[in-house]
Amino acid sequence: MKSFNTRLFLAIGVSAMYSITSCQESSSGNNSSKAEKADSSKKTYLSQPLVNNIYTADPSAHVFNGRIYVYPSHDTATGIPEDDLGSHFDMRDFHVLSMDSVGGKVTDHGVALDIKNIPWAGRQLWAPDAAFANNTYYLFFPVKDKQDIFRIGVATSKTPEGPFVAAPNPIKGSYSIDPCVFKDDDGKFYMYFGGIWGGQLQRWNSNNQYDSTKGNRGAEELAILPRVAPLTSDLQNFAAPVKELKLTDEKGNLFKEKDNSKRFFEASWMHKYNGKYYFSYSTGDTHNICYATGDSPYGPFTYRGVILNPVEGWTSHHSIVEKDGKWYLFYHDVQLSGKTYLRNVKVTELHYNSDGTIQTINAVK
């Protein structure tokens, strides 16, 4: 969701100047507000921001009590310099948005959780998710602890909009970013998570051991895999050790790091359609939202294609939800600000083909 490589980013920005179809912008371009606004005025957006009173990103959408609730990140400009690890994504609280239906009035319920009320938190309150069980609403969130290591915490409320009260400690055994909590048909809950680069997943091995010296994988090395763990019935802990989630091509081969238009980067999401499990995610530095399908919540998952082509802005992060018989993709871009760290959430309808594949969406022209 949040980290980017400056050199690659500049290269993408230069190439975008000569490509009509490119939607990406470089970090240096983000500082050229006049040029961005002039360029933005020529673009046609598929959807408009849900709210414009605050900057929001990484929308996690759920239907609770017949109403759509969106749990996004809350972007703010705090003056932190941009770097390859996304330090400028210095979020400090969460707001909750809701609406009766897509296209209806959107309510901003205000601050649902503030970083100052998370006892173990250090900095950077990144993309959250939510769930309902035990007559309780749960908010899951990644934030760096006092040692500057990302952990995943949980907070609870009796209402979907909060306010939420954080548990005194992070979930034991949790790490990295972008939690997605999925409830299967049998009532069991699973958490999918992870993000490379600024999300620190490259520092954790397959045995869940941390090594601060570990860097990003080389082009010919196998790509880092997302993680999954079942949750206990109270949704406060992992019920079993964290496992890698296998993501393969159609021949069953794991992706290499050089396959960065298809391999996992961050932004896990899980949903189920016609009995199939759909694992979707962001490819990060190539800006696609892709998906893969499987027959078990543990996978393996076979790559199927692109759900969302690159949006305006460097990051891409999404969620998928059904409401009244229709499926919707929630996502973000930078239409309002033109700056990659000041984003705005949007929504559009999602369409399946008869064979279960998903039709690719272009968010901007």
ABEGO torsion letter per residue (X at the ends): XABBBAAAAAAAAAAAAABAABABBBAAAAABAAAAAAAAAABBBABBBABAABBBBGBBBBBBGGBBBBBBBBBBBAGBBBBAAGAABBBABBBBBBBABBGBBBBBAEBABBAAABAABABGBBBBBBBBBGGBBBBBBBBBBAAGBBBBBBBBBABAAOBBBBBABBBBGBBEBGBBBBBBAAGBBBBBBEBBEAAGAAABBAAGBBBAABBBBBAABBBBBBBBBBBBAAGABBABBBBBBBBBBAAGBBBBAAAAAABBABGBBBBBBGGBBBBBBBAEAAGBBBBBBBABAAOBBBBAEBABBBBBEABBBBBBBBBGGBBBBBBBBAAAAGBAABBBBBBBBBBBBAAGBBBBBBABX
